Amino acid sequence: MGIGAEHSPVIDRDTPDLRCTAERTIVDLQGDGPLVSLGRYRYLSARDPMPPQRHATLLVLALPVRSDVEFNLDARVVNVVPGQVITIAPGTAYVTAGNAQPRGELFWLVARVGAGRGSLDEAVRQLADGSRLTWPAPEPAADQLGRALADPDDHRWTVTAARRSWCATVVFDLLRARDEEDAGPTRTVPPGVRRALAYVTRELDRPLTVHDLIASSGMSPTQFYDAFGAATGTSPKDYILRAKIARARALLADPDRKITDICYRLGFSFSQHFAEVFRRYEGMSPSEFRRVILFVP
């Protein structure tokens, strides 16, 4: 008997689905390592459910970005929220639960579980061990996968190599995040860093400097840099820019907002600087990003 969709027969397949549509972008990652494919869908409305599937050797890592997604895994319903990852191990029959694929955005990364001896092969095997289905994904994961899909029709070997490198980084980061989640909290965020993070959230719509964060923390610059890096895994400047670009992505989804207005609202003095920063993190310009998410030709 099948699962989900709602009781359709399970399709056993061990080859990647590489079919693209206007709303689904997929790139082939197959080469010397275990990476197989990377995909993303962006649905403005619910779609028909995908058929139940099962893979003998393929691991699927799914990261919803804009809405919750319910999966039916061997008749067990698992809800995944934005900011989480779910692992679908080889041999697991899966489908989106209910009668439709929900609107929103979701990334999926497929890797083959095999006997390779490389560190990436080992990371894939560990992610496929079934010890945990879901856990919080590192904040940069979706950004890196989006960057890898920025220009899916560019098949130059340098671009393909960079794409695989970004995806490999995500695999390692997801494994590390799972291990940290299993181990429980190993450190606390110092009060000064918490004040600085709250300050970024509160003042995101104006120009922000690292000096502002240091002042809000009440710490010395040396103490702040060390504590901030240990707590967040990145620099204060990078954290500020990532937060602003994340806000920009949400604002760009509103077609009535002018890009220049978004630029100034987020505290950028020049639209050219805003575009440069946005491209650095998203792999495309703000206008290109808007065309993609709004399906404007």
N, C-alpha and C positions, 0 to 999 in steps of 0.2 A: 504494500500500500504506500502511496506517496504521502507527502506532507504539505501543509500550507495550501495554497493556490487552487483549490483547497485540499483535494485528495488526488491530485494528479500523479501519474507514475514518475518516479525519480529518474532523471537522465544521468547515466554514468558517462562521464567524459573526462579525459585527462589531457586535453589540449586546450589552450587558451582561446577565449572568445575575443577576437580582434575586430569585430564589426563595429564601425563608428556610425553615428547618426548625428543629426543637428544638435542633439542634446547629450550625446554620449561620445566622449573622446577617449580613445584607447591607443597606447603605443606598445610596440613589441620590444621587450627588453632581453630577449633570448640571446645568449652568447656563451661564453665559457663558464659563467657562474650560475647560481641557482635562480636568479631573477628571471621572471617569465613575462609579465606584462604589468602595466599601470593604467588605470582607468579612472574616469570621473564622469558622473552624470550631474546635470543641472536641470531639474524638472520644475517648470512653473506651475504645474498642476499634477495631480496624481496620475499614475500610469498603470496599465495592466500589470499584474504580478508576473515576475519572472518565473519560468518553470523550475520545479525543484531539481537540484543538481547535487552530484556527489563526485569527488575527485579522488583517485587512488593515491596520487603522489603530490598533489598541489595544495599548498597552504594559501588561504585567502585572508588578508588583513584589510578590514573595512573601517574607515574613519568618516562618520557623518560630520558635516560642517554646518549646515543651516537648519536642520530639523531632526527630531528623534526618528529612529528607524527601529522597527521590531523585526527580529529574525526568528524563524522557526528552525531550530537545530535538532534534528532527530526527535521532533514532536515537543521540544522544549522551547518555550517562547522567551527570548532574551531582548530586553529593550536597551538600545544604545543611544546615548545622547551626544550632542556635539561636544568635542573635547575628549571623547573616549575612543578607544579602539576595540574591535572585537576580532578574535582569531577563530577562523573556521578550519579545523585540522583535516588532513586527508582522511577519507572514509566517513565524513560527516555529511548527512543529507541536509541541505539547507534551502531556504526560500524566505522571502520577505513575508511576515505574518499578515493575516488578513486577506483582503481581496484586492489590494493595490500596492504599488510602490509609491511611497509618499512623495509629495513635492519637496524640493530642497536640493541640497548638494551633498554628494558623498564621493570620497576617494576609495579605490580598492587597489591593493598591491598583491600580486600573485607571485609566489616563489615555489620552486620544486624542492621537495624534501628528498634528499638523496644521500649518497655515501661520500660526497666530496670532502676533501680534507682542509679546505680553506676556512678562515675565521667566519666568513659570511655564511658558508654552508652550515657551520656549527650553530651560528645564531639562528638560522632558519629552523634547524632541528629543535632547538630549545623552545622557540616560539610555538612549535607544533606539538609540544609534549602534552598539551591539554591541562596543564596545572592551573591555568586561569583563563577564563573566557574574555573578560573585559577589564580594563583598567584605564586610568587617565593617560592620554597621549601627551608627550612633550609638546609644549606650545609651538615650537618651530616646525613640527611634523607636517601639518597641512600646508604651510608656506613652502616647504621644500618640495612636496609633491606637486603643488601648483606650479612651482618654477620648472619642474621636470616636464610638465605638460604645456609649457608656455608656447612652444612652437612645434606641435606634433608632426608637421609635415617636413621638418628639417631632419634629414637622415645622414648628414655628414658625420663622419666617424668621431670627430671631436665633440659634436653635440650629443651623439649617442653615448659616448664615454662619460660626459658630464651628467647626463640623465641617469645613467646607472649609478654613478657615484652618489648623487643626491638620494636615490632610492636606497642604496646600501646604508647610507648614513641614517636614514629613517629606521631601517631594520635594527641597527645597533642601538639607536636611541630608544626604540620601543622596548627592546629587551632590557636595557638598563632601567627604564622606567618601571617595567614589570617587577624586576628584581628589587628595586627600591620600595615599591608598593608592598611586596611580600615581606620585606624586612621591617616595614613599619618606619615611622619617622626616625631619622638618624640625627637630625639637627633641628633646631628651632630658628625661626627668623627673628633676628634681634629687633627690639622695639624701634630702634632708629630706622632700620630698613623698612619695617612695616609702615612707619610714618611717611617715608619717601614714596613707597608704592601707592599709598592712599593719596598722596599729593599728586602723583601723576594722573590717577583716575579723576581726581577732583578738578585739576587744572589743565586737562588735556586739550581744551579748545583755545589755548593761548600759547605763545612761545614759551618753551621750557628749556632750561639749561641744566647741566649737571650741577652747577653751583646752586641752583634752586633746590635740587634734591638734597645736596649736602646740608644746606641751611635748614631745610625742613626736618632732617634727621637728627640734628643736634650732635652729630659726630664730627670728629676731625676728618679731613679729606682722606688720609691714609687709612684710618679705621673704616671709613665708609666704603671706599673702593674694595677693600678686602672682604668686608662683610657682605656687600651687595653682590659681588661675584660669587661668593660661596653660597648665598641664598637663592640666587636666580639663575646662575650658570651663564650669565652674560654681563656685558658692561652697562653702566647707566645710560650712556648715549644710545646704544643699540636697543635697550629696553624702551626708551622714550620713542624712538622712531618706529619700532614694531607696534607699539600701542597706537600711535597716530595712524599708521597705515591700516591697522585692523579697523579703526574707526572709519577711515576713508573708504574701505571696501563696503561697509554698511551704508554709508552715505551715497556712494556711487550707484547703489541699487535703486535709488529714487531718481527717475528720469527727469523730474522737474528741477532738480538741483543743478546749478551750473558748476562746472569743474573748478572755475576760478573762485566761486563762493566757498566751495569745500576747502580749497587750498588756504584761503584766508581764515576760514573758520577754525582750521586746525593749527593756526599759528605760523604758517609758512609765509615768508615775506614776498616770495616770487613764485609764480606758477611754474617756471622752468625748474627751480629747485625742487618743488613738490613732485614734478613729473620724474625728475632724476631719482629721487629717493623711492618713489613708488615703483619705478622700473627695477631698481636694485633689489627690492624685496619680492616683487610679484612677477618679474620677467616680462612685463608689458607696460605700456603707458596707461594712465587713468582712462583715457578715451577708449583705448583698445579693450581694457577690462570691462568698461561699461557696455561696449558692443557685445562682448561675449556673454555677460550675465543677463542682458536684456534681449539677446538673440536678434540684434540689429545687424543686417548685412553691411 
